Amino acid sequence: MDDLSAPPAANIQYETDDPVTYTVEGRTAWLMMNRPKYHNVQNSQMTYAIDAAFQRAVNDDNVKVIVLGGEGKHFSAGHDIGTPGRDVAKTFDRKLLLADHVNKPAAEFLYTREQEVYLGMCRRWRELPKPTIAMVQGGCIAGGLMLAWVCDVIVASDDAFFQDPVGRMMGIPGVEYSAHGFELPPRIAKEFILFGERMSAERAERFGMVNKVVPREQLRDFVAEMAGKLEPQNRLGLWLTKQALNHVEELRGKRTAMDTHFHMHHFAHAQNDLTTGNALGGVDGKAMAAANKKQAGEG
């Protein structure tokens, strides 16, 4: 969900050189998003750092399990649509067989970029051969959903919530990696996007989108214990299990559904650009946060 109003690459100001930290404890790799000042919103710097960390964990035969979490109050408040580190117009060393986006005109700019950094990256991470656990606290909003949904297991704190407000705010039918109808029953998925309201971790667990809900202060220890149960298991067996169950989702049409949605997503971007002069419909990070807090009764 980007537009062309981002600052040129020369004006980008990153608040950290380490947007993702990587540690190994036992046979579990811990990947922690590290932009707590901005609630771990995802710019390309972070996205490619996540990819590099996943690749590092895959390359290490000692690692059996991968945990993805976020430092600070929130797991991830979505895509970066307003910090000084917003780097939409910057070139990166691409990981998929796609052209660079920075010199592409009009709608082709976003369509090309988001094929890689959103849809493509998420598919790449979902298919990595080791079990992954998302450790979610606080907000898991819009683009944050994609990061949790690519993981095999989601453990949430009791204060966590899930939300996709881009339909309500921008007229866009959900984030790029559109797993809504697979993570939730179709009628609940419609409610989730149409109203853009927060879904509590408890409610998400009832629908099967979350595996476990635990008190915030117990979250890390619980995830570590869960990962520890997987560490002794056969590496190939874990990979084959992932492949088998991912295949079930593909037989149900997950990839085709996402491809169809991606084009609708970008049609909505183009419509916003033509009618408002901005692919996001004029919404920035501050406006999104303010609207979400007002809806939730926080301000």
N, C-alpha and C positions, 0 to 999 in steps of 0.2 A: 504494500500500500504506500507507494511513493509517488511524488510528482517531480516536476523539473525545477522546483523553486529552491532546491538545496544549494548551499554555497559551493563555489568552485573548490577544487581539491586543495588549492593553496590556502584557503581560509578555514579548513577543518581543524578543530582543536580537540584532540583526544585528551581525556582526563587521566588516562592510564595507558601504559604500554602492555599491560597484562589483563586484557578483558576477560580472560578465562585462566583459572589456575588449575594445575594438574598435580595430584599426589596419588601415591599408591600405598594402601594399607593392607597388609596380607596379600591377597590375590584380587583385590578390588581397586579399580581406578576411580578416583573421585574428580569429576570435572565440575568446577564451580564457576558459574558466571560471576564476573567481578566488576559490575558497574552499579554498586548499591546506591550511589548518589542519584542515579537516574532509574532506580528500580529495575535494573538489568534489562533496559530496552535494547533491542538488537540493531546495531549498525552492521555494516559489512565487516568492519574490523573484528567484531565479536563473532559473527557468523563463520568467518574463515578460521578464527581461533578455535571455535568449537569443532570444526571439521578437522583441524590439525590435531586436536586433543583426541578425538575419536580415532583418528588414524594411528596415533601413537599407542593408544590402548590396544588396538587391533594388532599392531606389529609386535607387541610384547607378549610372548607366549606364557609368561608368568601370570598375566592378567586373565582372570576368568569372567569377571563381572564388571560392569561400568555403571557408575551412578552419575546422573546429571542433576545438579542443583544450582541454587542461586544465593549469593551472599546478601545479607541485609533483610529488610522487611518483607520483600516480595520475591517470588520465584522469577517472574518476568512480566513487565507491564506491556509487552508487545514489541512492535517494530519502532525504531527510532524515527519519529516524525517531528523532532523539535529541539534536540540537544546540540551543543556546539560540535559534537562528534558525528553529526549526521553526514554520512559520506556516500550518498546516492550517486554523486557524479564522479566518483573516484574509480580508477581502474585497479583491479586486483588480479592475482594469478589464478585464473579460473580452474576449477576442478572437473568440469564437465565439457563435453565437446560442443561448446556454444561460443558464438562470437562475442567480442566485447560490446558493451551497451553504450558506452559514453559518447560515441560519435553517431548514434542512431537518432533519426528524427521522430518527433511526435510520439505516437503511441508505441512505436517500435522500441523506444528507449526503455520503457518500463516492462514491456512484454518480454524483451530479451533478458533484462536483469533478473526479473522475478522467476523466470524459468530456471535459472541457476540458484540464486541465493535463497529462494523460498521453496518452490515445488521440488526442484531437482535435489537440493541439499537434503530436504526432509526425507525424500525417497531413499537417498543414498544412506542416510543414518538408520532408517528403519530396517534396512537389509544387512547391516553389519553383523558379523557372525557370532557375536557374544551377547549374552542377555544384558539388557539395560533397564535401569530403574530410575524413574523420575522422582525426585524428592521435592515436593511442592509445598511451599508455605506462602501465606498471604495471597497476593493477586497472581493469577495465571490468566492473562488477558490477551485476547486477539492473537498476535504472533506468538505469545507465550504458550498458547494451546498447542501450536504445532510442535514445539519442543517437547512438551509432555507426551503428546499423542504418538510420536515416533518411538517412544520407549515401550518396552514389553510390559512393564509393571509400573503403576503410578501409586505412590504412597503420599498422602496429603496430611498436613496438620489440621487440627480441628478448626483453625481460624482461616483456612484456605478458601478461596472462592475462584470460580471459573466464569469467564465472560467473553462474549464476542459482540462488541457494540458497533462494529463497522456498518452493519446494515442500517441500524437506527441512526447513526451519525453521518454516514457517508453515502448511503444508498447502494452499498456494495454487498452482494450476497454471501458474506462470510469470508474468512481469511483464505489465502491462496491454497494451502494444503487442506483441502476441504474434506475432513474426516468426520464431520458432524453427524451425518446419517449412519455412520458405522460405530461411532462412539456412543450414540444416543438413539433411542427409538425415534422414528421419523417425525412423529407429531411433537415430541419433546424437542427435537432438533429445530423444528420450525419455530417453536416458542423461543428457543435459545437465541436464534438469529433475529426474528421479527421484533422481539421486545428488547433484546440486548441487555437483559437484566443479569445480575449476579446469580450464579448457582452455587450453593454452599457445597462444601466437600461431602457433607452428610448426604445431601440429595444426589450428588454425582455418584456416590458409592452405591446408592440404591439402584441406579440405572446401569451399573457396571463400568462406568467410565473411570472410577477409582477403585483400586484393590483394597486399600486399607486407609482408615482415618485414625490418627493417633494424636495425643496432646502435643502441642507445639514443642514443649521442652523435652519430649521423648523422641522427636522425629528422627534425628540423626542416629541415635542409638538403635532405634527400631530398624531403620534402613540398613545399618551396618550388620545387624543380626540377620536380617533377611538375605543380604548379599553373602554372608558367611555360610548360609545353608546351601548356596549354589557353588561355592568355591571348590568343594571336593568332587563335584560331579564331572562326568566325562565331557571333555571339551567338544568333541564331535557330536555327541548326543544332544548337548545344549543347542548347537547350531542347527542340527536337523529338526529339532523340535520347533525352533523359530521358523524355519523354512516351511514346515508342514502347515503351521497355523497361519502364517502370512499367506500361504497359497489359498487357504480357505477364503480369506478376505478377497483375494484376487478373483476367485471363482464367483464371488458375489458381486463383482463388478467394481471394486474399489478404484482401481487405476483408471478405468474408463470414466467413472463418475467424476473423479478429480480432474481429468482432462477436460471434460465438458464444463465443469464449474470454472476452471481456470480461464476459459474463453469468456464466460459470462462476467467473471471478475474484471477482466480487462475491457470488456465492452462498457461496464459501469465506470471504470476509470476514464475512458475516452469520452463518455457522456458528460461526466463531471467537468472534464477539461473544456469541452465545447460550450457548456452552459454556464460555468462559473470561472473559467480560466485557470482552474486548479484541479489536478487529477484526484485530489482528496476532498473535493467539494469545499475547500477553504478551511478544513479542520486541521488544527495542529495539536501538538502534545498537550499544551496547557488547556485548550478548549475541550479536548477529549477527557482529561482528568477532571476538570471542573464539572462537566456534564455527568460523568460517572458518579462523582461524589454527591452531587445534588440528587440524582436518581436514588442513590443508596441512603439518602437522608443524613449525609455526613457534613453538609454545608449548604 
